[in-house]
Amino acid sequence: MTGTAEAANPVTGDLHPRRKKLRFRSWHRGMREMDLILGPFADSTVDGLTGDELDQYERLLDIPDTEFFQYVTGESPVPKTLECPLLQRILAFGRTARS
């Protein structure tokens, strides 16, 4: 299923369990500032992510909040090992959300 987006069930509106879990993890980070960045990002984006992007997003959610927040605010540069298009989308979303 990698590389394809799994759509919500049009009758029930239920998301695939993996997408539900990612949305929950995005809204329940432990650091409210990150909840307010990643929660809305997940709400607007997770449904359309491909399998590969879901894998990337899961890895990004493993980054500790204090570290991730510094990337979003620009206080710390993003390490090359974390660079990916999805992270750039999150950073742009975070900058927009803070404006």
N, C-alpha and C positions, 0 to 999 in steps of 0.2 A: 504494500500500500504506500510505500515511500514515493514521494513526488506527486501525490494526488491529494486534493483537498477532500475531506469528508464533510458533507453538508449536514446541517441539522435536519432532523425528521420534520417534514413540512406539516404533518398532522399534529404531533405532540410538541414540537419545538425543542425536543431533547437533543442535546449535543452528545457526541461520542464521549464516553467516559474520560478519555485522555484529555480532550479539550476542556471538559468540565473541571478536571483536576488542575489544569494549567490556569484556568480563570480563577479558581479558588486560591491557588498558590500566589497568584499575582495580587490579589486583594488582601492576603493575610501574610504579609512579609515579616512583620515585627517592628518595622520602622514606618511610621505613618506616612512620611514623605514618599517613601518608595511605593506604599500601597496606592497613594494618589497619583503616581506616575504609571506604574505597571498595571493597576486595576483597569483604568480606562483604556490603556493601550490594548490589553487583552480583550476587553469587551468589544473593541472596534476592529480587532485584527485576527484573533485566534481562529475564528470560523473559516477564514480564507487561507490559512497557512497550509503549505504542502507538508508532506511527511518529513522531508528533510528540514524544513523550517521549524516544524514542531520539535524535532531533535535538537536543533540549535537553541530554541527557546527554553527547552528543559535545561540545557547546559547553562544558559545565561541565568536562569533562576537559581542556580546553585551558587552564584556569586554572593558573598555576604553583602548585606544592605549597605553598610558603611562604605565599603569599597565601590559598590555599584553606584551609589549616590555621588561619589566623587567623580566618576566618569560622566554621569549625567550633568553635573554642574560645571564640568570642565576643570575642576580642581586638580585632577590627576589625568594623565594621558592614558588612553586605552592600550593595554599591552597587545602586541602583535598577535599573540596566541588567542585572543578573544575577538579580534577583528572579523566581522562578517556583515553582510548587508542588513541582516535583521537587527543587529546591534545598532547600526547607523540609523535605522528607522526608529528604534526605541529612543536613541539620543535626541533625534530631531523632535520626536513626540514630547519628550521630557522638557526640551527647551521651550516648545510651544505651550505646554501645560503650565510652565512657571511664569510665562509672560503675562 
